[in-house]
């Protein structure tokens, strides 16, 4: 049975309005304590930004992209980029939000630089409204 890690206690100063919001969301998400909610928030923060600094090695996550499907040639350009990076793309999911607006989720696993290049190439395409990469800790 793995040994439980020790914890380090430290204080954090926050404005009262932020503490109120934290408590509201903590309760609505059924967290037992502020500590657990803050723990998860910090873990997500570190996971999300670690990949940006990672020079090499493997990362896993998802590219989430919102775009306009009626932008001439955009779907073809998106598909070309995805084929170029097929070695890091595990899966894609396409969701129709409105008649001309789509959400695409691309599961990725591979070398950090390749994943970064994939996200960059997609983000710069005209018609891509928003793109976000979320890394997960392994």
C-alpha positions as CSV (number, residue, x, y, z in Angstrom):
1,X,0.0,0.0,0.0
2,X,1.5,3.4,-1.0
3,X,2.6,5.7,1.8
4,X,0.5,8.8,2.2
5,X,2.3,12.0,1.2
6,X,2.8,14.7,3.9
7,X,1.2,18.1,3.3
8,X,2.6,21.6,3.5
9,X,0.3,24.2,5.0
10,X,0.6,27.8,3.8
11,X,-1.6,30.8,3.9
12,X,-3.1,32.6,0.9
13,X,-4.5,36.1,0.9
14,X,-7.5,36.7,-1.3
15,X,-10.1,39.4,-1.6
16,X,-13.4,38.6,0.1
17,X,-15.3,38.5,-3.2
18,X,-13.0,35.8,-4.5
19,X,-13.3,33.8,-1.3
20,X,-17.1,34.1,-1.6
21,X,-17.0,32.8,-5.2
22,X,-14.7,30.0,-4.2
23,X,-17.0,28.9,-1.5
24,X,-20.0,29.0,-3.8
25,X,-18.4,26.9,-6.5
26,X,-16.8,24.6,-3.9
27,X,-20.3,23.8,-2.5
28,X,-22.0,23.6,-5.8
29,X,-19.3,21.1,-7.0
30,X,-19.6,19.2,-3.7
31,X,-16.0,19.7,-2.5
32,X,-15.7,18.9,1.2
33,X,-13.2,21.6,1.8
34,X,-11.5,24.7,0.4
35,X,-8.2,22.9,0.6
36,X,-9.3,20.2,-1.9
37,X,-10.9,22.7,-4.3
38,X,-7.7,24.8,-4.2
39,X,-5.5,21.7,-4.6
40,X,-7.4,20.8,-7.8
41,X,-7.3,24.3,-9.1
42,X,-3.5,24.5,-8.5
43,X,-3.0,21.0,-10.1
44,X,-5.0,22.2,-13.2
45,X,-3.0,25.5,-13.3
46,X,0.3,23.6,-13.3
47,X,-0.8,21.1,-15.8
48,X,-2.1,23.7,-18.2
49,X,1.0,25.8,-18.2
50,X,3.7,23.2,-17.8
51,X,3.3,22.1,-21.4
52,X,4.1,25.6,-22.6
53,X,7.5,25.4,-21.0
54,X,8.2,21.8,-21.9
55,X,11.0,21.7,-24.5
56,X,10.9,18.0,-25.1
57,X,9.3,14.9,-23.9
58,X,5.8,13.6,-24.3
59,X,2.6,15.4,-23.4
60,X,-1.1,14.3,-23.5
61,X,-4.1,16.5,-23.7
62,X,-6.8,17.9,-25.9
63,X,-7.0,20.8,-28.4
64,X,-10.4,22.4,-28.3
65,X,-11.4,24.5,-31.2
66,X,-14.4,26.7,-32.1
67,X,-14.7,27.7,-35.7
68,X,-17.1,28.8,-38.5
69,X,-17.8,25.9,-40.8
70,X,-19.0,28.2,-43.6
71,X,-15.7,30.0,-44.0
72,X,-14.5,29.1,-47.5
73,X,-11.8,26.4,-47.5
74,X,-11.5,26.3,-43.7
75,X,-12.6,22.7,-43.3
76,X,-10.1,21.5,-45.9
77,X,-7.3,23.5,-44.3
78,X,-8.2,22.0,-40.9
79,X,-8.1,18.5,-42.4
80,X,-4.8,19.1,-44.0
81,X,-3.2,20.2,-40.7
82,X,-4.7,17.2,-38.9
83,X,-3.2,14.8,-41.5
84,X,0.2,16.6,-41.2
85,X,0.1,15.8,-37.5
86,X,-1.5,12.4,-37.6
87,X,1.4,11.0,-35.5
88,X,0.2,13.0,-32.4
89,X,-3.5,13.0,-33.0
90,X,-5.2,10.0,-31.2
91,X,-8.8,11.0,-32.0
92,X,-11.1,13.8,-33.0
93,X,-14.7,14.7,-32.2
94,X,-16.8,17.1,-34.2
95,X,-19.8,18.8,-32.7
96,X,-22.3,21.0,-34.6
97,X,-23.3,23.9,-32.4
98,X,-25.3,25.9,-34.9
99,X,-25.8,25.9,-38.6
100,X,-22.4,27.4,-39.2
101,X,-20.5,27.1,-35.9
102,X,-18.6,23.9,-34.9
103,X,-16.6,22.6,-32.0
104,X,-13.8,20.2,-32.6
105,X,-12.0,18.3,-29.9
106,X,-8.7,16.7,-30.8
107,X,-7.1,14.2,-28.4
108,X,-3.3,14.4,-28.6
109,X,-0.4,12.5,-27.3
110,X,3.1,13.0,-28.5
111,X,6.3,15.2,-28.4
112,X,5.6,18.5,-26.8
113,X,7.0,20.5,-29.8
114,X,4.8,18.7,-32.3
115,X,1.7,19.3,-30.2
116,X,2.6,22.9,-29.8
117,X,3.1,23.2,-33.6
118,X,-0.3,21.5,-34.2
119,X,-2.0,24.0,-32.0
120,X,-0.2,26.9,-33.5
121,X,-1.0,26.0,-37.1
122,X,-4.7,25.5,-36.3
123,X,-4.9,28.7,-34.2
124,X,-3.7,30.8,-37.1
125,X,-6.3,29.7,-39.6
126,X,-8.7,32.4,-40.6
127,X,-12.2,31.3,-39.3
128,X,-10.9,29.7,-36.1
129,X,-12.7,31.7,-33.5
130,X,-11.0,30.2,-30.4
131,X,-8.5,27.5,-29.7
132,X,-7.4,26.1,-26.3
133,X,-5.0,23.3,-25.4
134,X,-5.5,21.5,-22.1
135,X,-2.7,19.3,-20.9
136,X,-3.3,16.5,-18.5
137,X,-0.8,15.2,-15.9
138,X,0.2,11.6,-16.3
